[in-house]
Amino acid sequence: MTESKDLIIITASCGKNLELSEKFLEKSNELKISSEILDLTTLDIPLFNPRIHNKDNIPVVIEEFKKKAFRN
């Protein structure tokens, strides 16, 4: 996650959605577009609970996702 990418391909399944993401990645590589797949199924993302999660108590995995997806 150190190198910024031009295209982040987000997938949330390990089936057809992931296959399609891999095709996008392959095509973007052919076009010399810096890209990567961000597979949400590989992350241990907690359910959001407003009683315990606020802007001062965001889980690390969510902060990492935000940095990658939104280039903070």
C-alpha contacts under 8 A as a table, 3 or more apart, distances in Angstrom:
res1	aa1	res2	aa2	distance
1	M	4	S	7.38
1	M	68	K	6.81
4	S	68	K	7.79
4	S	71	R	7.67
5	K	8	I	6.64
5	K	34	S	5.17
5	K	35	S	5.22
5	K	36	E	7.03
6	D	33	I	6.48
6	D	34	S	5.19
6	D	35	S	5.78
7	L	33	I	7.21
7	L	34	S	6.35
7	L	35	S	4.52
7	L	36	E	6.68
8	I	35	S	5.70
8	I	36	E	5.35
8	I	37	I	5.95
8	I	38	L	6.57
8	I	68	K	7.96
8	I	69	A	6.75
9	I	21	S	6.23
9	I	24	F	7.56
9	I	25	L	7.45
9	I	35	S	7.33
9	I	36	E	6.08
9	I	37	I	4.62
9	I	38	L	5.86
10	I	21	S	7.40
10	I	37	I	5.92
10	I	38	L	4.80
10	I	39	D	5.98
10	I	40	L	7.16
11	T	17	N	6.10
11	T	18	L	5.84
11	T	21	S	6.59
11	T	37	I	7.21
11	T	38	L	6.29
11	T	39	D	4.93
11	T	40	L	6.07
11	T	41	T	7.80
12	A	17	N	7.06
12	A	18	L	7.49
12	A	39	D	6.00
12	A	40	L	4.98
12	A	41	T	5.68
13	S	16	K	7.46
13	S	17	N	5.75
13	S	18	L	6.01
13	S	39	D	7.59
13	S	40	L	7.51
13	S	41	T	6.17
14	C	17	N	6.73
14	C	18	L	5.28
14	C	19	E	7.87
14	C	41	T	7.12
15	G	18	L	5.49
15	G	19	E	6.46
16	K	19	E	4.93
16	K	20	L	6.14
17	N	20	L	5.18
17	N	21	S	6.20
18	L	21	S	4.92
18	L	22	E	6.20
18	L	39	D	7.77
19	E	22	E	5.14
19	E	23	K	6.44
20	L	23	K	5.06
20	L	24	F	6.34
21	S	24	F	5.03
21	S	25	L	6.19
21	S	37	I	6.80
22	E	25	L	4.95
22	E	26	E	6.14
22	E	37	I	7.48
23	K	26	E	5.05
23	K	27	K	6.16
24	F	27	K	5.18
24	F	28	S	6.01
25	L	28	S	5.13
25	L	29	N	6.14
25	L	35	S	6.50
25	L	36	E	6.52
25	L	37	I	7.05
26	E	29	N	5.19
26	E	30	E	6.37
27	K	30	E	5.02
27	K	31	L	6.32
28	S	31	L	4.97
28	S	32	K	6.18
28	S	33	I	5.01
28	S	34	S	7.21
28	S	35	S	6.74
29	N	32	K	4.91
29	N	33	I	5.59
29	N	34	S	6.86
29	N	35	S	7.27
30	E	33	I	7.60
39	D	42	T	5.77
39	D	43	L	7.41
40	L	43	L	5.38
41	T	44	D	7.84
43	L	61	V	7.34
44	D	61	V	7.18
45	I	61	V	6.53
45	I	62	I	6.98
46	P	59	P	7.93
48	F	53	H	6.75
49	N	52	I	5.73
49	N	53	H	5.68
50	P	53	H	5.06
50	P	54	N	6.48
51	R	54	N	7.86
52	I	57	N	7.33
53	H	56	D	7.69
53	H	57	N	5.30
53	H	58	I	5.87
53	H	59	P	7.94
54	N	57	N	5.15
54	N	58	I	6.23
55	K	58	I	5.98
58	I	62	I	6.66
58	I	63	E	6.81
59	P	62	I	5.43
59	P	63	E	6.57
60	V	63	E	5.04
60	V	64	E	6.23
61	V	64	E	5.16
61	V	65	F	6.19
62	I	65	F	4.95
62	I	66	K	6.09
63	E	66	K	5.08
63	E	67	K	6.26
64	E	67	K	5.18
64	E	68	K	6.34
65	F	68	K	5.23
65	F	69	A	5.93
66	K	69	A	5.18
66	K	70	F	5.44
66	K	71	R	7.12
66	K	72	N	6.91
67	K	70	F	5.58
67	K	71	R	4.86
67	K	72	N	4.90
68	K	71	R	5.53
68	K	72	N	7.70
